[in-house]
Amino acid sequence: MANGAHDLPPWGTVWWYFRKWRADGTWERVEEALRSQVREREGRDATPSAAIIDSQSVKATEKGGLGAMTPTRRYLGANATS
């Protein structure tokens, strides 16, 4: 069939496995394994020795993400630049 959707499992099955693997830590273990392999392939230690967090990331996380920091814009008509 031309439509590629038929080669995927039903969305309910995918969602069930995603929730199960997220809850039991499977996703975290896969991510850690892949990160270690990539770092070793690049000639670095498997585990990072330091992390850098910029202040904007911290502020966004404390306030609930980027949406909490973005002001709402109201358009009341044409502006002077258009």
C-alpha positions in Angstrom: 0.0 0.0 0.0 1.2 3.5 -0.7 0.2 4.8 2.7 3.0 4.0 5.2 0.6 4.1 8.2 -0.3 0.4 7.8 3.3 -0.7 8.6 3.0 0.7 12.1 1.3 -1.0 15.1 -2.0 0.4 16.4 -1.5 3.7 18.3 -3.0 2.2 21.5 -0.3 -0.5 21.5 2.5 2.0 21.0 1.1 4.3 23.8 0.8 1.4 26.2 4.4 0.4 25.7 5.6 4.0 25.9 3.9 4.5 29.3 5.1 1.1 30.6 8.7 1.7 29.6 8.6 5.3 30.8 7.3 4.2 34.2 9.7 1.3 34.7 12.8 3.2 33.6 13.4 1.5 30.3 13.6 4.8 28.3 16.2 6.1 30.8 18.4 3.0 30.5 18.2 3.1 26.7 19.2 6.8 26.6 22.1 6.2 29.0 23.4 3.2 26.9 23.2 5.2 23.7 24.8 8.3 25.3 27.7 6.1 26.6 28.2 4.5 23.2 28.3 7.8 21.3 30.7 9.3 23.8 33.1 6.3 23.6 32.9 6.4 19.8 34.0 10.0 20.0 37.0 9.1 22.1 35.5 10.5 25.4 34.7 8.9 28.7 31.4 7.0 28.7 30.0 9.2 31.5 30.2 13.0 31.5 32.3 14.5 34.3 30.6 17.9 34.3 27.4 19.7 33.2 26.7 23.2 32.2 23.3 24.8 32.9 22.7 28.3 31.8 20.6 30.7 33.9 17.9 31.0 31.2 17.3 27.2 31.3 16.9 27.3 35.1 14.5 30.3 35.0 12.4 28.5 32.3 12.2 25.3 34.4 11.3 27.1 37.6 8.5 29.0 35.9 7.1 26.0 34.1 8.8 26.1 30.7 9.2 28.5 27.8 5.5 29.2 27.6 5.5 30.7 31.1 8.2 33.2 30.1 6.7 34.3 26.8 4.4 37.3 27.1 1.0 37.1 25.4 0.7 39.4 22.4 -2.5 41.2 21.6 -3.1 42.6 18.1 -5.6 45.3 18.1 -5.3 46.3 14.5 -2.6 47.4 12.1 0.6 48.6 13.7 2.8 51.5 12.5 5.3 49.2 10.7 2.9 47.4 8.4 
